[in-house]
Amino acid sequence: MNSDIVVAIIGGVITIGVGYLGYYGAIKGAKLQIATQLNKQDEKEIEERENTKRFIETFLYDEIENNLHLLLKGEIEAYQDKMNGEYKVTYNVNPRNFSDYTFKEVKQQLIKLNDIEYLKYVMSVYKSFNIINNRFVINEMNKEDAELVYKSLTYWINKLDIKRLQ
């Protein structure tokens, strides 16, 4: 066989091999770059969510705390008694002017956070405020509502460390 043909065959095989390795190297590099970019994007989204959550908490927690200060310690105990079926006396409550302005303002951002547990706790306290505003005699409240109100209020009283109501 002619030496030129042998050199051409060897050169062709080497070219194909280098092309093959270059192709798979480029594919692997592109995948790595995409994964890195997605990871950075995920980190950025997580950081944005955390910043949004902290911003919301700053204002929302103040509103929840102010609403909790409208309650009396005996009232919390009355909801517990009703929840446990041990209701002893009639406990009347006056309508309160619970604020929900901040909650209404940030409700859409809360939903966008995609934190179901967090959203559940925030929604439950505002639902409790609504129940309290609409039912003036605790012993006429059903057990499920009393349980929701008691558990939600005590969660937030402890979370916000409101000593007067603990």
N, C-alpha and C positions, 0 to 999 in steps of 0.2 A: 504494500500500500504506500502510496505517495506520502511523504512527510508533511506536505501542506494539508492534505486531507486529515491526517491524524491531528495536527495542530488545530485545524478548524473544528473537528469533532470535540476535542478536549476543551477548546475555547467555548463552544456551544454548550457543552455540559456544565462548565463552570458558570457561564452566563445564566443558564436556566436555574442552577442552584442558588446563585446570588439573588436572582430575581425572586425565587421562591422564598428565601430567607428574608429578603427585603419586604416582600408583600406581607408575610406573617408578622414581621417586626412592626410594620406600619399599622397593621390591624390591632396588634396588642397595644401599641403606643396610643392609638386613638381610643381604644376601650379604657385604658388607664386614665387618659385625659378626661374623658366623659365621666368616669366614676369620680375623679377628683373634683370636677366641676359640680356634679350633683351633690357630693358630700359638702362642699362649700356652700351650695345653695341651701341644703338642709340645715346646716349650722346657722346660716343667716336667718332662715325662717324661724328656727327655734329661738334665736336671740330676739328677733322681732316680736314673737309671741310672748316671750318672757317680759320684754320691756312694756308691751301693751298691757299685760296682766298686772305688772307693778303699777303702771299709771292708773289703771282702772281701780285697783285695790286702794290706792291712795285716797281717792274720792268716794268710792263706793263704801269702804269700810267706815268712813266718817259718817255717812248717811245711815248706815245700819246701826252704828253705835248710838247716834242721836235718837233714832227710833227706839232702841232698846231702853234708853234712859226715860222714856215715857211710861214704861211698865213698872209695876210694883212687885216686890219679892213675893208677897202673898198670892198674887195673880199667877205667877209661875208655878207655885206650889198647887194652886187650884187646878191648873191644867194637868199637872202630874196626877193629882187625886182622880180627876175625871178619866184620865188615860188608864189608871189602874183599877177603875170601878169602885173607888173608895170615897166617892164624893159625899161630903158630910153636910155642907151648908150651901145655901144659894149664894153665889158670888156674882154680883153684877159688875159689869165694867162699862165705863163711859166711852163713847166713841173717841178715838184718838185722831190726831192729824198726822198720821205717819207719812213721811215724805218718801216719794218714789221718783222724784225728778231725775236724780243722777242715774238711777237704775234704768229709767226709760231712755236716757241719753246714751248709755253705753250698752244697752241690750244687744244690739247688732254686733258690736265688737266682742262681747262675751261669747256669742254663738260662733263667731269666726275663730275663737281660740281653740276649738275642738277639744276642750277638756271637759268631758262629760261629768266627772265627779265634782269638779269645781262649780260648774254651771248648776248642777243639782243642788248644791248647798246654798248658792246664792238665790236660786229660784224658790227654794223651799222657805227661806226666811221672808221673802216678799209675799209669798202665798200665805204664810202665817200672819203677816201684818194685815193682809186683806181679810182673812177669816176673823181676826180679832175685831176689825172695824165693822164687820157685818153681823156679829153675834154678841149680844150684850149680856146674856145670861149663860155662864159657863156650863151649868148643869143641863142646859138644853142642847148643848153641843154634842154631836155624835163622838163616839170613842176614837174613831179614826182621825177626825180633825183635831181632837185634843192631843192625840199622840203626835201628829205632825207638828202642831204648834209647840208642844213641850220639847220634843227632840230638837227641832230646828232652833228654838230660842236658846236652849241650854248649850247647844253646839256653839252658837255665836257668842253667847255670854262668856263661855270658857275661852274661846278663840281670841276674843277681844279683851279678855281679862277684866270684866266689869265686876269688881269686888262687891258692890252694893247689891247685886242680884244673885251672887253665888251662894 
